[in-house]
Amino acid sequence: MGSLPRILPITVIDSKTPVPAEAGHHHDADDGPRSLGQPAPCSLYVQDTPISEADIAREMQYHRAMRPEQSRADAARALVVRELLRLEAERLGLADAPGVGQETSEEARIQQLIEQMLEDRVPSEDDCQRYFAQNPERFRSPDRIRVHHILLAAPADDIAGRLKARTQAEKLIAELLEQPHLFADLAARHSQCRSSSEGGDLGWLQRGQTTPEFDRQVFRLRQGLAGFPVESRWGYHVVSIDALEAGTALTFEQVQPQISDYLELQVRQRDVQQFLLELRERYPVRGLEDIEAQAE
């Protein structure tokens, strides 16, 4: 057997430098290694703790957004907050607490820190009274309407089918203007809604109980038979508003617990933000502003 060939270093074209050296020459060591099997690059730090791009990528699944840059920025902020709280819990010597359910011991320790650092501030009755007086429009029972309808169904992407449904709805409206007592009979014969067996009766509706486009239109109608078909994603509806019931003002006693919970949450959120600002002064954050700038 002949001797084994001598192994020569492979060089980059037009360069006398071996490939590993050439690659290292073009790569900033501060960015972290980029080769397979090595730590992911990192440009985000909380004090001396790195948060790698791999960490951010894993966190992005919990921060859906229209643009990946926004999702990345949201994920980075969440990881920064988590690390700030972890470092502070460690500084204070808080022991890991047993997690509840799927909560990890570290998450339980962070929650313990938040509860320890933030005072419970239950709003006084005067605070609640003041908010109630300043926001009377927020404390009313919801408006309600009593509705009958006939649904002429057609898929949203079936242009011919929707045109046919609209035409049929217009014919039924014309017939009902002459003979309104036939509504239940026509609903039983033509409606493709389960309410057809009840003469088209949908009962009392509050805002938000039906699909948004139907909801917006029917709550603008006056009492009686609508003179035009109401369009929704399901097709066209012949609609009759049988009764209108305006919401009434609620008393302070009825809404005091709701106001108290709301005000307490607002104060708590403000205190959390202030606490995090203090932590960012104690534990400097580097790289987050660049990530946020890319999301703008």
C-alpha positions in Angstrom: 0.0 0.0 0.0 1.1 3.5 -0.8 1.5 6.2 1.9 -1.6 8.3 2.8 -1.9 11.6 1.0 -0.8 14.6 3.0 -3.9 16.6 4.2 -3.7 20.2 3.2 -5.7 23.1 4.6 -8.5 24.2 2.3 -8.2 27.9 1.4 -10.7 30.4 0.3 -10.5 31.4 -3.4 -8.2 34.3 -3.9 -7.0 34.0 -0.4 -4.0 32.3 1.2 -5.7 32.0 4.5 -7.2 28.6 5.6 -11.0 28.5 5.8 -11.3 28.5 9.6 -9.1 31.5 9.9 -10.8 33.3 7.0 -14.2 32.7 8.6 -13.0 33.9 12.0 -11.6 37.1 10.3 -15.1 38.0 9.1 -16.9 37.2 12.3 -17.1 39.5 15.3 -16.3 37.4 18.4 -18.8 39.5 20.5 -21.7 38.2 18.4 -21.1 34.6 19.6 -20.1 31.6 17.5 -22.3 30.9 14.5 -21.3 27.3 13.7 -23.7 24.4 14.2 -23.6 22.9 17.7 -22.4 26.2 19.2 -24.4 28.7 21.4 -26.8 30.9 19.4 -25.6 34.5 18.8 -26.5 37.0 21.5 -27.0 40.8 21.5 -29.3 41.1 24.5 -28.0 41.2 28.1 -29.4 41.9 31.5 -26.4 43.0 33.6 -24.0 40.1 32.7 -26.7 37.6 31.8 -27.0 36.9 28.1 -30.4 36.3 26.5 -29.7 34.5 23.2 -31.6 34.6 19.9 -32.6 31.0 20.6 -34.2 32.1 23.9 -36.0 34.9 22.1 -37.1 32.5 19.3 -38.6 30.1 21.8 -40.4 32.9 23.6 -41.9 34.3 20.4 -44.5 31.6 20.2 -46.2 33.3 23.2 -46.2 36.7 21.6 -48.1 36.5 18.3 -48.0 39.7 16.2 -48.6 40.8 12.6 -44.9 41.2 12.0 -42.1 38.9 13.2 -40.1 42.0 14.3 -42.9 43.0 16.7 -43.2 39.4 18.0 -39.4 39.3 18.6 -39.5 42.7 20.4 -42.4 41.5 22.7 -40.6 38.3 23.4 -37.3 40.1 24.2 -39.1 42.5 26.6 -40.8 39.5 28.4 -37.5 37.8 28.8 -35.8 40.9 30.1 -38.6 41.4 32.7 -38.3 37.8 33.8 -34.5 38.1 34.2 -34.8 41.4 36.1 -37.1 39.8 38.6 -35.0 36.7 38.9 -31.9 38.7 39.6 -33.7 40.7 42.3 -35.2 37.6 43.9 -31.7 36.1 44.0 -30.2 39.4 45.5 -32.8 39.3 48.3 -32.1 35.6 49.0 -35.7 34.4 48.3 -35.8 30.6 48.2 -37.5 28.7 45.4 -41.2 28.3 46.2 -43.2 25.2 45.2 -45.0 25.9 41.9 -48.8 25.5 41.5 -50.0 23.4 38.6 -47.7 24.0 35.6 -45.9 26.9 37.4 -42.2 26.3 37.9 -40.5 26.9 41.2 -38.6 29.9 39.7 -41.9 31.4 38.5 -43.4 30.9 42.0 -40.3 32.7 43.5 -40.8 35.6 41.1 -44.5 35.8 42.0 -43.4 35.8 45.7 -41.1 38.7 45.0 -43.8 40.7 43.4 -46.2 40.1 46.2 -43.5 41.1 48.7 -42.5 44.3 47.0 -45.9 45.6 46.1 -48.3 46.8 48.8 -51.9 45.7 48.6 -53.7 49.0 48.1 -57.5 48.4 48.4 -59.2 51.6 47.2 -61.3 53.4 49.8 -65.0 53.9 49.4 -64.3 57.6 48.7 -62.0 56.6 45.8 -64.8 54.4 44.4 -67.4 57.0 44.8 -65.3 59.5 43.0 -64.7 57.2 40.0 -68.4 56.3 39.9 -69.4 60.0 39.8 -66.8 60.8 37.1 -67.8 57.8 34.8 -71.6 57.5 35.0 -71.9 56.2 31.4 -69.9 53.1 32.3 -72.4 51.9 34.9 -75.6 51.1 33.1 -77.4 47.8 32.4 -77.0 46.8 28.7 -79.5 47.8 26.1 -81.6 44.9 24.9 -83.7 44.2 21.8 -86.3 41.4 21.1 -85.6 40.1 17.6 -87.3 37.8 15.0 -85.5 36.9 11.8 -85.5 34.8 8.7 -82.1 33.7 7.5 -81.5 33.1 3.8 -78.2 31.4 4.0 -75.4 31.7 1.5 -71.6 31.3 1.9 -69.6 34.5 1.9 -67.6 33.4 -1.3 -70.7 32.4 -3.3 -71.5 35.6 -5.2 -74.4 34.1 -7.2 -75.9 32.4 -4.0 -75.7 35.7 -2.0 -77.4 37.6 -4.8 -80.2 35.0 -4.9 -80.5 35.2 -1.1 -80.7 39.0 -1.1 -83.4 39.0 -3.8 -85.4 36.4 -1.9 -85.1 38.4 1.3 -86.4 41.6 -0.5 -89.4 39.6 -1.8 -90.2 38.4 1.7 -89.9 41.9 3.1 -92.3 43.2 0.5 -94.8 40.4 1.4 -94.5 41.1 5.1 -95.1 44.8 4.6 -98.5 43.7 3.3 -99.1 40.8 5.7 -97.0 41.2 8.8 -98.9 38.4 10.6 -97.2 35.8 8.2 -93.7 36.3 9.7 -93.7 33.1 11.8 -95.1 31.1 8.9 -92.5 32.4 6.4 -89.7 31.8 9.0 -90.8 28.2 9.3 -90.9 27.8 5.5 -87.8 29.7 4.4 -85.4 30.4 7.3 -82.2 28.2 7.5 -81.7 29.0 11.2 -82.6 26.7 14.1 -85.0 29.5 15.3 -87.2 28.7 12.3 -89.1 26.2 14.5 -89.8 29.1 16.9 -91.1 31.4 14.2 -87.7 33.0 13.8 -87.6 34.2 17.5 -84.1 35.0 18.7 -85.3 36.2 22.0 -83.8 39.1 23.9 -80.3 40.1 22.6 -77.6 42.3 24.2 -74.7 43.8 22.4 -72.0 41.3 21.6 -74.2 38.2 21.7 -74.3 37.7 17.9 -71.7 38.1 15.1 -70.2 41.6 15.0 -71.6 42.6 11.6 -75.2 41.5 12.5 -74.9 43.0 16.0 -73.8 46.5 14.6 -76.8 46.7 12.2 -79.7 45.4 14.3 -78.9 47.7 17.2 -79.3 50.6 14.9 -82.8 49.6 13.8 -86.0 51.0 15.0 -88.9 48.9 16.2 -90.8 47.0 13.6 -89.9 45.3 10.3 -86.6 46.4 8.8 -87.2 47.7 5.2 -84.0 46.1 3.9 -82.2 42.8 4.2 -79.5 42.7 6.9 -76.3 41.1 5.6 -74.0 38.9 7.7 -71.3 36.2 7.1 -74.1 33.7 7.1 -76.2 35.3 4.3 -79.1 37.8 4.4 -81.7 38.2 7.2 -85.2 39.5 7.2 -85.3 41.2 10.6 -88.2 42.4 12.8 -87.4 44.3 16.0 -90.3 43.5 18.3 -89.2 45.5 21.4 -86.5 47.8 22.5 -85.3 48.2 26.1 -82.8 50.8 27.0 -80.3 50.1 29.7 -80.9 51.8 33.1 -78.4 53.4 35.4 -76.9 51.1 38.1 -76.6 52.2 41.7 -73.2 52.7 43.4 -73.9 49.7 45.6 -74.4 47.4 42.6 -71.0 48.3 41.1 -68.8 49.1 44.0 -67.0 45.7 44.0 -66.4 46.1 40.3 -65.0 49.6 40.7 -62.8 48.5 43.6 -61.3 45.6 41.6 -60.6 47.9 38.7 -58.9 50.7 40.7 -56.8 48.2 42.6 -55.6 46.6 39.3 -54.7 50.1 37.9 -52.7 51.0 40.9 -51.0 47.6 40.9 -50.0 47.9 37.2 -48.6 51.3 37.8 -46.6 50.1 40.8 -45.2 47.1 38.8 -44.1 49.5 36.0 -42.3 51.7 38.6 -40.7 48.6 40.2 -39.4 47.4 36.9 -37.9 50.9 36.1 -36.0 50.7 39.4 -34.7 47.2 38.6 -33.5 48.4 35.2 -31.4 51.0 37.0 -30.0 48.3 39.3 -29.4 45.8 36.5 -28.5 47.5 33.2 -30.1 46.2 30.1 -28.2 46.2 26.8 -29.5 45.5 23.3 -33.2 45.8 23.9 -33.5 49.3 22.4 -32.0 48.0 19.1 -34.5 45.1 19.0 -37.4 47.5 19.7 -36.2 49.9 17.0 -36.3 47.1 14.4 -40.0 46.6 15.3 -41.0 50.2 14.6 
